[in-house]
């Protein structure tokens, strides 16, 4: 037995959590397919690199998706926790909370700015906004936005490199 295969005791625990197919029980390869899913997540390898001993990788992948959508893995985890609790082997000090980072505005973190620095920042922002509005007004007055083109690249351009002289 390789280290990726399930023991008989592990399989006896897992098998009742797997759903029965629409036309009856799944094929006998069910244990190998479940072991293939375990192998894939243990190794982190792509599905296409799955060894043939677990079955065809598309079949194992489809089976994984069916189990995921049916909530098999969540139910299996709850069952494992319940079994561990029955045995007195639950240590809640090992429970972890998701450590996702959420960025917040600097005010939310308690950052305090000197009033003079804050006034200078606000003044600079107001001046930048005024310059932006002034540029927009200038463009609106002429009806077009001024553009520069590299020499010789415009249509009908006259000058060196255009072949018209």
Backbone torsions as a table, in degrees:
resi	resn	phi	psi	omega
1	UNK	NA	130.9	177.1
2	UNK	-82.4	167.7	-177.7
3	UNK	-71.2	-13.1	179.6
4	UNK	-90.1	-9.7	-179.9
5	UNK	-84.1	150.6	179.2
6	UNK	-82.8	142.8	173.8
7	UNK	-74.9	165.1	178.8
8	UNK	-62.2	-37.9	179.7
9	UNK	-66.0	-41.1	178.4
10	UNK	-63.7	-43.6	-179.1
11	UNK	-65.4	-39.4	178.2
12	UNK	-60.6	-34.0	178.7
13	UNK	-75.1	-40.4	-174.2
14	UNK	-76.6	-40.7	-170.7
15	UNK	-52.6	-42.1	-179.5
16	UNK	-64.0	-19.3	-179.0
17	UNK	-83.2	-14.8	-178.4
18	UNK	-81.9	135.7	-176.3
19	UNK	-72.0	157.2	174.8
20	UNK	-88.4	137.9	-178.6
21	UNK	-66.3	167.5	-179.1
22	UNK	-62.8	-27.1	-178.3
23	UNK	-111.2	27.0	179.0
24	UNK	113.2	-168.6	-178.3
25	UNK	-62.2	150.9	176.5
26	UNK	-68.0	165.1	-179.2
27	UNK	-62.3	169.2	-178.3
28	UNK	-64.4	-16.6	-179.1
29	UNK	-77.7	5.8	-175.9
30	UNK	-57.2	-42.8	-179.4
31	UNK	-63.8	-42.7	179.1
32	UNK	-65.6	-38.3	179.3
33	UNK	-66.5	-40.7	177.6
34	UNK	-64.4	-41.7	177.6
35	UNK	-62.8	-33.3	176.5
36	UNK	-65.1	-39.6	176.5
37	UNK	-63.9	-43.5	178.0
38	UNK	-61.6	-44.3	179.2
39	UNK	-58.9	-45.3	-177.4
40	UNK	-59.9	-42.5	-177.8
41	UNK	-82.2	-24.2	173.8
42	UNK	-69.1	-42.2	-175.4
43	UNK	-87.2	-29.0	-175.3
44	UNK	76.6	9.8	-179.6
45	UNK	-73.7	156.7	174.7
46	UNK	-64.1	155.4	-179.4
47	UNK	-57.7	-37.4	-176.5
48	UNK	-64.8	-18.6	-179.3
49	UNK	-94.0	10.0	-179.0
50	UNK	-66.3	131.8	177.6
51	UNK	-61.4	149.1	-177.2
52	UNK	-64.5	-18.1	-178.7
53	UNK	-62.8	-18.0	-179.5
54	UNK	-94.3	-7.5	-176.8
55	UNK	109.5	-179.6	178.9
56	UNK	-66.5	134.3	-174.8
57	UNK	-59.6	-38.1	178.8
58	UNK	-63.4	-34.7	179.3
59	UNK	-66.2	-45.4	179.9
60	UNK	-64.9	-40.8	179.1
61	UNK	-63.4	-44.0	178.5
62	UNK	-63.3	-39.9	178.3
63	UNK	-63.1	-43.1	177.4
64	UNK	-57.7	-46.3	-179.8
65	UNK	-61.9	-40.2	177.9
66	UNK	-62.3	-44.8	-179.8
67	UNK	-65.7	-40.9	178.6
68	UNK	-60.8	-48.4	-178.0
69	UNK	-65.5	-30.4	-179.5
70	UNK	-82.8	-4.7	179.0
71	UNK	78.0	22.0	-177.7
72	UNK	-62.4	-43.2	-174.4
73	UNK	-69.6	-36.9	176.2
74	UNK	-65.7	-42.6	178.7
75	UNK	-65.8	-39.1	178.6
76	UNK	-64.0	-41.7	177.8
77	UNK	-63.3	-44.6	178.0
78	UNK	-62.2	-39.9	177.9
79	UNK	-64.8	-38.6	178.3
80	UNK	-66.4	-40.0	178.3
81	UNK	-65.2	-42.7	179.2
82	UNK	-62.8	-42.6	178.7
83	UNK	-63.7	-41.7	178.4
84	UNK	-65.4	-36.4	178.2
85	UNK	-66.3	-39.1	177.6
86	UNK	-61.3	-35.0	-179.3
87	UNK	-84.7	-5.8	-178.5
88	UNK	75.2	25.9	-176.0
89	UNK	-109.1	22.4	179.4
90	UNK	-95.1	123.3	177.7
91	UNK	-118.2	98.6	-175.0
92	UNK	-69.9	-9.3	176.4
93	UNK	-70.9	-13.1	179.0
94	UNK	-91.5	-2.7	-178.5
95	UNK	-71.6	136.2	-177.2
96	UNK	-116.8	152.3	176.3
97	UNK	-110.0	146.2	179.2
98	UNK	-54.4	135.6	-176.9
99	UNK	-106.6	35.7	179.1
100	UNK	-62.8	137.8	-179.9
101	UNK	-91.4	132.8	175.2
102	UNK	-121.7	120.0	-179.3
103	UNK	-80.0	145.0	-179.4
104	UNK	-129.8	163.0	175.5
105	UNK	-62.5	151.6	-176.7
106	UNK	-60.6	-27.1	177.9
107	UNK	-66.2	-30.9	-179.9
108	UNK	-69.4	-23.6	-178.7
109	UNK	-91.7	1.3	177.1
110	UNK	86.3	17.7	179.7
111	UNK	-72.3	132.0	179.0
112	UNK	-117.6	130.8	177.8
113	UNK	-104.8	146.8	173.8
114	UNK	-62.3	137.0	-178.2
115	UNK	-56.0	-34.7	178.9
116	UNK	-67.4	-40.7	178.8
117	UNK	-65.8	-42.2	179.2
118	UNK	-62.9	-42.0	178.8
119	UNK	-64.0	-39.8	179.4
120	UNK	-66.3	-40.5	178.3
121	UNK	-64.3	-43.2	179.2
122	UNK	-64.8	-38.3	178.8
123	UNK	-65.3	-42.7	179.6
124	UNK	-64.4	-39.8	178.5
125	UNK	-65.0	-39.9	179.3
126	UNK	-66.4	-41.3	178.8
127	UNK	-64.8	-39.4	178.6
128	UNK	-64.8	-41.3	178.4
129	UNK	-64.6	-39.2	177.9
130	UNK	-63.7	-42.4	179.3
131	UNK	-64.8	-38.5	178.4
132	UNK	-63.9	-43.8	179.7
133	UNK	-66.1	-37.6	179.8
134	UNK	-64.3	-41.8	177.9
135	UNK	-64.6	-39.9	179.0
136	UNK	-66.0	-39.4	179.5
137	UNK	-65.5	-39.4	179.3
138	UNK	-64.4	-41.6	178.7
139	UNK	-65.9	-39.0	180.0
140	UNK	-67.4	-32.5	-178.3
141	UNK	-67.8	-41.2	-179.0
142	UNK	-84.2	-17.5	179.5
143	UNK	84.0	-2.7	178.1
144	UNK	-148.3	162.8	177.8
145	UNK	-94.2	127.7	178.9
146	UNK	-62.6	134.0	179.4
147	UNK	-130.2	147.2	175.0
148	UNK	-114.3	141.0	178.7
149	UNK	-121.6	147.8	176.8
150	UNK	-64.2	151.7	-176.6
151	UNK	-61.0	133.9	175.6
152	UNK	80.7	4.4	-177.5
153	UNK	-103.5	-9.5	-178.2
154	UNK	-87.8	155.5	178.9
155	UNK	-70.7	131.9	178.8
156	UNK	73.0	18.3	-178.4
157	UNK	-72.3	139.5	176.2
158	UNK	-111.9	140.7	178.4
159	UNK	142.9	-173.1	-176.4
160	UNK	-59.6	137.2	175.0
161	UNK	86.6	2.4	-179.1
162	UNK	-96.8	-13.9	179.2
163	UNK	79.9	17.4	-178.1
164	UNK	-112.6	24.9	-176.7
165	UNK	-141.6	NA	NA
